């Protein structure tokens, strides 16, 4: 199990989409890894993942030296900013719809919905 945990941690550090999927759909993201419940929990919860990087989670007192480059925000401790005219969840979904649009008309509808959401 420990080897798969290390592989998953390595991927979390290099694959931002995998990191996000670990939080949003951990069953799918971690399906190919042989992990304990504590390891799965650590990979799917940003606060627990921060503990792994800071203190380890008790699995052989696992400790890491991490070098992060790029724009990844592993543990966002900043207060969440509110978007005028809408709640965060709805706005995030609207932005995701824009990013996932495959055709121009679909993208246009998604952008208009986002504009309506944020005012």
PyMOL CGO cylinders between C-alpha atoms (Angstrom):
from pymol import cmd
from pymol.cgo import CYLINDER

trace = [
    CYLINDER, 0.00, 0.00, 0.00, 2.72, 2.47, 0.91, 0.3, 1, 1, 1, 1, 1, 1,
    CYLINDER, 2.72, 2.47, 0.91, 4.25, 2.31, -2.58, 0.3, 1, 1, 1, 1, 1, 1,
    CYLINDER, 4.25, 2.31, -2.58, 0.89, 3.13, -4.19, 0.3, 1, 1, 1, 1, 1, 1,
    CYLINDER, 0.89, 3.13, -4.19, 0.43, 6.00, -1.74, 0.3, 1, 1, 1, 1, 1, 1,
    CYLINDER, 0.43, 6.00, -1.74, 3.80, 7.41, -2.77, 0.3, 1, 1, 1, 1, 1, 1,
    CYLINDER, 3.80, 7.41, -2.77, 2.87, 7.02, -6.45, 0.3, 1, 1, 1, 1, 1, 1,
    CYLINDER, 2.87, 7.02, -6.45, -0.44, 8.83, -5.87, 0.3, 1, 1, 1, 1, 1, 1,
    CYLINDER, -0.44, 8.83, -5.87, 1.30, 11.61, -3.94, 0.3, 1, 1, 1, 1, 1, 1,
    CYLINDER, 1.30, 11.61, -3.94, 3.79, 12.02, -6.76, 0.3, 1, 1, 1, 1, 1, 1,
    CYLINDER, 3.79, 12.02, -6.76, 0.93, 12.29, -9.23, 0.3, 1, 1, 1, 1, 1, 1,
    CYLINDER, 0.93, 12.29, -9.23, -0.91, 14.80, -7.01, 0.3, 1, 1, 1, 1, 1, 1,
    CYLINDER, -0.91, 14.80, -7.01, 2.18, 17.01, -7.18, 0.3, 1, 1, 1, 1, 1, 1,
    CYLINDER, 2.18, 17.01, -7.18, 2.52, 16.82, -10.96, 0.3, 1, 1, 1, 1, 1, 1,
    CYLINDER, 2.52, 16.82, -10.96, -1.04, 16.42, -12.27, 0.3, 1, 1, 1, 1, 1, 1,
    CYLINDER, -1.04, 16.42, -12.27, -3.39, 19.19, -11.15, 0.3, 1, 1, 1, 1, 1, 1,
    CYLINDER, -3.39, 19.19, -11.15, -6.47, 17.56, -12.75, 0.3, 1, 1, 1, 1, 1, 1,
    CYLINDER, -6.47, 17.56, -12.75, -5.73, 14.37, -10.80, 0.3, 1, 1, 1, 1, 1, 1,
    CYLINDER, -5.73, 14.37, -10.80, -5.42, 16.44, -7.59, 0.3, 1, 1, 1, 1, 1, 1,
    CYLINDER, -5.42, 16.44, -7.59, -8.84, 18.03, -8.24, 0.3, 1, 1, 1, 1, 1, 1,
    CYLINDER, -8.84, 18.03, -8.24, -10.39, 14.66, -9.14, 0.3, 1, 1, 1, 1, 1, 1,
    CYLINDER, -10.39, 14.66, -9.14, -9.06, 13.21, -5.86, 0.3, 1, 1, 1, 1, 1, 1,
    CYLINDER, -9.06, 13.21, -5.86, -11.22, 15.77, -4.09, 0.3, 1, 1, 1, 1, 1, 1,
    CYLINDER, -11.22, 15.77, -4.09, -14.26, 15.74, -6.35, 0.3, 1, 1, 1, 1, 1, 1,
    CYLINDER, -14.26, 15.74, -6.35, -14.44, 12.03, -7.23, 0.3, 1, 1, 1, 1, 1, 1,
    CYLINDER, -14.44, 12.03, -7.23, -11.89, 10.08, -5.17, 0.3, 1, 1, 1, 1, 1, 1,
    CYLINDER, -11.89, 10.08, -5.17, -13.39, 6.66, -5.93, 0.3, 1, 1, 1, 1, 1, 1,
    CYLINDER, -13.39, 6.66, -5.93, -12.66, 7.12, -9.63, 0.3, 1, 1, 1, 1, 1, 1,
    CYLINDER, -12.66, 7.12, -9.63, -9.36, 8.99, -9.26, 0.3, 1, 1, 1, 1, 1, 1,
    CYLINDER, -9.36, 8.99, -9.26, -7.87, 6.47, -6.85, 0.3, 1, 1, 1, 1, 1, 1,
    CYLINDER, -7.87, 6.47, -6.85, -9.36, 3.30, -8.36, 0.3, 1, 1, 1, 1, 1, 1,
    CYLINDER, -9.36, 3.30, -8.36, -6.00, 2.07, -9.67, 0.3, 1, 1, 1, 1, 1, 1,
    CYLINDER, -6.00, 2.07, -9.67, -4.20, 2.45, -6.34, 0.3, 1, 1, 1, 1, 1, 1,
    CYLINDER, -4.20, 2.45, -6.34, -4.03, -0.03, -3.46, 0.3, 1, 1, 1, 1, 1, 1,
    CYLINDER, -4.03, -0.03, -3.46, -4.56, 2.37, -0.53, 0.3, 1, 1, 1, 1, 1, 1,
    CYLINDER, -4.56, 2.37, -0.53, -5.62, 2.14, 3.10, 0.3, 1, 1, 1, 1, 1, 1,
    CYLINDER, -5.62, 2.14, 3.10, -8.65, 4.14, 4.28, 0.3, 1, 1, 1, 1, 1, 1,
    CYLINDER, -8.65, 4.14, 4.28, -6.30, 6.71, 5.90, 0.3, 1, 1, 1, 1, 1, 1,
    CYLINDER, -6.30, 6.71, 5.90, -4.32, 7.08, 2.68, 0.3, 1, 1, 1, 1, 1, 1,
    CYLINDER, -4.32, 7.08, 2.68, -7.49, 7.51, 0.59, 0.3, 1, 1, 1, 1, 1, 1,
    CYLINDER, -7.49, 7.51, 0.59, -8.79, 10.03, 3.10, 0.3, 1, 1, 1, 1, 1, 1,
    CYLINDER, -8.79, 10.03, 3.10, -5.55, 11.99, 3.01, 0.3, 1, 1, 1, 1, 1, 1,
    CYLINDER, -5.55, 11.99, 3.01, -5.60, 12.19, -0.79, 0.3, 1, 1, 1, 1, 1, 1,
    CYLINDER, -5.60, 12.19, -0.79, -9.23, 13.32, -0.97, 0.3, 1, 1, 1, 1, 1, 1,
    CYLINDER, -9.23, 13.32, -0.97, -9.22, 15.97, 1.78, 0.3, 1, 1, 1, 1, 1, 1,
    CYLINDER, -9.22, 15.97, 1.78, -6.99, 19.05, 1.27, 0.3, 1, 1, 1, 1, 1, 1,
    CYLINDER, -6.99, 19.05, 1.27, -6.58, 19.59, 5.03, 0.3, 1, 1, 1, 1, 1, 1,
    CYLINDER, -6.58, 19.59, 5.03, -5.45, 15.99, 5.57, 0.3, 1, 1, 1, 1, 1, 1,
    CYLINDER, -5.45, 15.99, 5.57, -3.17, 16.19, 2.53, 0.3, 1, 1, 1, 1, 1, 1,
    CYLINDER, -3.17, 16.19, 2.53, -1.54, 19.26, 4.09, 0.3, 1, 1, 1, 1, 1, 1,
    CYLINDER, -1.54, 19.26, 4.09, -0.97, 17.22, 7.25, 0.3, 1, 1, 1, 1, 1, 1,
    CYLINDER, -0.97, 17.22, 7.25, 0.79, 14.55, 5.18, 0.3, 1, 1, 1, 1, 1, 1,
    CYLINDER, 0.79, 14.55, 5.18, 3.13, 17.16, 3.78, 0.3, 1, 1, 1, 1, 1, 1,
    CYLINDER, 3.13, 17.16, 3.78, 3.63, 18.84, 7.16, 0.3, 1, 1, 1, 1, 1, 1,
    CYLINDER, 3.63, 18.84, 7.16, 3.75, 15.95, 9.66, 0.3, 1, 1, 1, 1, 1, 1,
    CYLINDER, 3.75, 15.95, 9.66, 2.97, 12.63, 7.98, 0.3, 1, 1, 1, 1, 1, 1,
    CYLINDER, 2.97, 12.63, 7.98, -0.17, 10.55, 8.70, 0.3, 1, 1, 1, 1, 1, 1,
    CYLINDER, -0.17, 10.55, 8.70, 1.26, 7.85, 10.89, 0.3, 1, 1, 1, 1, 1, 1,
    CYLINDER, 1.26, 7.85, 10.89, 2.07, 5.35, 8.14, 0.3, 1, 1, 1, 1, 1, 1,
    CYLINDER, 2.07, 5.35, 8.14, 5.70, 4.74, 9.08, 0.3, 1, 1, 1, 1, 1, 1,
    CYLINDER, 5.70, 4.74, 9.08, 5.72, 8.41, 10.01, 0.3, 1, 1, 1, 1, 1, 1,
    CYLINDER, 5.72, 8.41, 10.01, 5.83, 9.28, 6.33, 0.3, 1, 1, 1, 1, 1, 1,
    CYLINDER, 5.83, 9.28, 6.33, 7.59, 12.60, 5.79, 0.3, 1, 1, 1, 1, 1, 1,
    CYLINDER, 7.59, 12.60, 5.79, 8.15, 14.51, 2.58, 0.3, 1, 1, 1, 1, 1, 1,
    CYLINDER, 8.15, 14.51, 2.58, 10.19, 17.34, 1.25, 0.3, 1, 1, 1, 1, 1, 1,
    CYLINDER, 10.19, 17.34, 1.25, 8.04, 18.99, -1.37, 0.3, 1, 1, 1, 1, 1, 1,
    CYLINDER, 8.04, 18.99, -1.37, 9.04, 21.46, -4.04, 0.3, 1, 1, 1, 1, 1, 1,
    CYLINDER, 9.04, 21.46, -4.04, 6.05, 23.05, -5.70, 0.3, 1, 1, 1, 1, 1, 1,
    CYLINDER, 6.05, 23.05, -5.70, 6.38, 25.12, -8.82, 0.3, 1, 1, 1, 1, 1, 1,
    CYLINDER, 6.38, 25.12, -8.82, 3.82, 26.61, -11.12, 0.3, 1, 1, 1, 1, 1, 1,
    CYLINDER, 3.82, 26.61, -11.12, 0.40, 27.90, -10.14, 0.3, 1, 1, 1, 1, 1, 1,
    CYLINDER, 0.40, 27.90, -10.14, -0.81, 25.05, -7.92, 0.3, 1, 1, 1, 1, 1, 1,
    CYLINDER, -0.81, 25.05, -7.92, -2.40, 26.15, -4.68, 0.3, 1, 1, 1, 1, 1, 1,
    CYLINDER, -2.40, 26.15, -4.68, -2.21, 22.99, -2.57, 0.3, 1, 1, 1, 1, 1, 1,
    CYLINDER, -2.21, 22.99, -2.57, -3.85, 24.34, 0.53, 0.3, 1, 1, 1, 1, 1, 1,
    CYLINDER, -3.85, 24.34, 0.53, -5.72, 27.55, 0.00, 0.3, 1, 1, 1, 1, 1, 1,
    CYLINDER, -5.72, 27.55, 0.00, -5.84, 29.11, 3.43, 0.3, 1, 1, 1, 1, 1, 1,
    CYLINDER, -5.84, 29.11, 3.43, -7.01, 32.47, 2.12, 0.3, 1, 1, 1, 1, 1, 1,
    CYLINDER, -7.01, 32.47, 2.12, -10.60, 33.43, 2.89, 0.3, 1, 1, 1, 1, 1, 1,
    CYLINDER, -10.60, 33.43, 2.89, -12.96, 32.66, 0.03, 0.3, 1, 1, 1, 1, 1, 1,
    CYLINDER, -12.96, 32.66, 0.03, -13.95, 35.69, -1.97, 0.3, 1, 1, 1, 1, 1, 1,
    CYLINDER, -13.95, 35.69, -1.97, -17.62, 36.11, -2.69, 0.3, 1, 1, 1, 1, 1, 1,
    CYLINDER, -17.62, 36.11, -2.69, -18.71, 36.86, -6.21, 0.3, 1, 1, 1, 1, 1, 1,
    CYLINDER, -18.71, 36.86, -6.21, -21.20, 39.69, -6.51, 0.3, 1, 1, 1, 1, 1, 1,
    CYLINDER, -21.20, 39.69, -6.51, -24.59, 38.45, -7.61, 0.3, 1, 1, 1, 1, 1, 1,
    CYLINDER, -24.59, 38.45, -7.61, -24.17, 34.74, -6.91, 0.3, 1, 1, 1, 1, 1, 1,
    CYLINDER, -24.17, 34.74, -6.91, -22.88, 32.01, -4.69, 0.3, 1, 1, 1, 1, 1, 1,
    CYLINDER, -22.88, 32.01, -4.69, -19.52, 30.31, -5.21, 0.3, 1, 1, 1, 1, 1, 1,
    CYLINDER, -19.52, 30.31, -5.21, -20.89, 26.89, -6.14, 0.3, 1, 1, 1, 1, 1, 1,
    CYLINDER, -20.89, 26.89, -6.14, -23.16, 28.22, -8.88, 0.3, 1, 1, 1, 1, 1, 1,
    CYLINDER, -23.16, 28.22, -8.88, -20.39, 30.40, -10.28, 0.3, 1, 1, 1, 1, 1, 1,
    CYLINDER, -20.39, 30.40, -10.28, -17.89, 27.53, -10.27, 0.3, 1, 1, 1, 1, 1, 1,
    CYLINDER, -17.89, 27.53, -10.27, -20.39, 25.37, -12.14, 0.3, 1, 1, 1, 1, 1, 1,
    CYLINDER, -20.39, 25.37, -12.14, -20.98, 28.13, -14.69, 0.3, 1, 1, 1, 1, 1, 1,
    CYLINDER, -20.98, 28.13, -14.69, -17.22, 28.52, -15.27, 0.3, 1, 1, 1, 1, 1, 1,
    CYLINDER, -17.22, 28.52, -15.27, -16.90, 24.74, -15.64, 0.3, 1, 1, 1, 1, 1, 1,
    CYLINDER, -16.90, 24.74, -15.64, -19.68, 24.78, -18.26, 0.3, 1, 1, 1, 1, 1, 1,
    CYLINDER, -19.68, 24.78, -18.26, -17.72, 27.39, -20.26, 0.3, 1, 1, 1, 1, 1, 1,
    CYLINDER, -17.72, 27.39, -20.26, -14.54, 25.31, -20.07, 0.3, 1, 1, 1, 1, 1, 1,
    CYLINDER, -14.54, 25.31, -20.07, -16.32, 22.09, -21.06, 0.3, 1, 1, 1, 1, 1, 1,
    CYLINDER, -16.32, 22.09, -21.06, -18.28, 23.54, -23.99, 0.3, 1, 1, 1, 1, 1, 1,
    CYLINDER, -18.28, 23.54, -23.99, -17.42, 21.75, -27.22, 0.3, 1, 1, 1, 1, 1, 1,
    CYLINDER, -17.42, 21.75, -27.22, -19.17, 23.92, -29.81, 0.3, 1, 1, 1, 1, 1, 1,
    CYLINDER, -19.17, 23.92, -29.81, -19.35, 27.67, -30.30, 0.3, 1, 1, 1, 1, 1, 1,
    CYLINDER, -19.35, 27.67, -30.30, -23.09, 27.93, -29.63, 0.3, 1, 1, 1, 1, 1, 1,
    CYLINDER, -23.09, 27.93, -29.63, -22.73, 25.83, -26.47, 0.3, 1, 1, 1, 1, 1, 1,
    CYLINDER, -22.73, 25.83, -26.47, -19.85, 28.03, -25.30, 0.3, 1, 1, 1, 1, 1, 1,
    CYLINDER, -19.85, 28.03, -25.30, -21.84, 31.20, -26.06, 0.3, 1, 1, 1, 1, 1, 1,
    CYLINDER, -21.84, 31.20, -26.06, -24.80, 29.97, -23.98, 0.3, 1, 1, 1, 1, 1, 1,
    CYLINDER, -24.80, 29.97, -23.98, -22.44, 29.04, -21.13, 0.3, 1, 1, 1, 1, 1, 1,
    CYLINDER, -22.44, 29.04, -21.13, -20.70, 32.43, -21.20, 0.3, 1, 1, 1, 1, 1, 1,
    CYLINDER, -20.70, 32.43, -21.20, -24.04, 34.25, -21.22, 0.3, 1, 1, 1, 1, 1, 1,
    CYLINDER, -24.04, 34.25, -21.22, -25.20, 32.17, -18.25, 0.3, 1, 1, 1, 1, 1, 1,
    CYLINDER, -25.20, 32.17, -18.25, -21.97, 33.01, -16.42, 0.3, 1, 1, 1, 1, 1, 1,
    CYLINDER, -21.97, 33.01, -16.42, -22.36, 36.72, -17.18, 0.3, 1, 1, 1, 1, 1, 1,
    CYLINDER, -22.36, 36.72, -17.18, -25.90, 36.58, -15.89, 0.3, 1, 1, 1, 1, 1, 1,
    CYLINDER, -25.90, 36.58, -15.89, -24.71, 34.80, -12.75, 0.3, 1, 1, 1, 1, 1, 1,
    CYLINDER, -24.71, 34.80, -12.75, -21.98, 37.31, -11.84, 0.3, 1, 1, 1, 1, 1, 1,
    CYLINDER, -21.98, 37.31, -11.84, -23.92, 40.37, -12.88, 0.3, 1, 1, 1, 1, 1, 1,
]
cmd.load_cgo(trace, "trace")
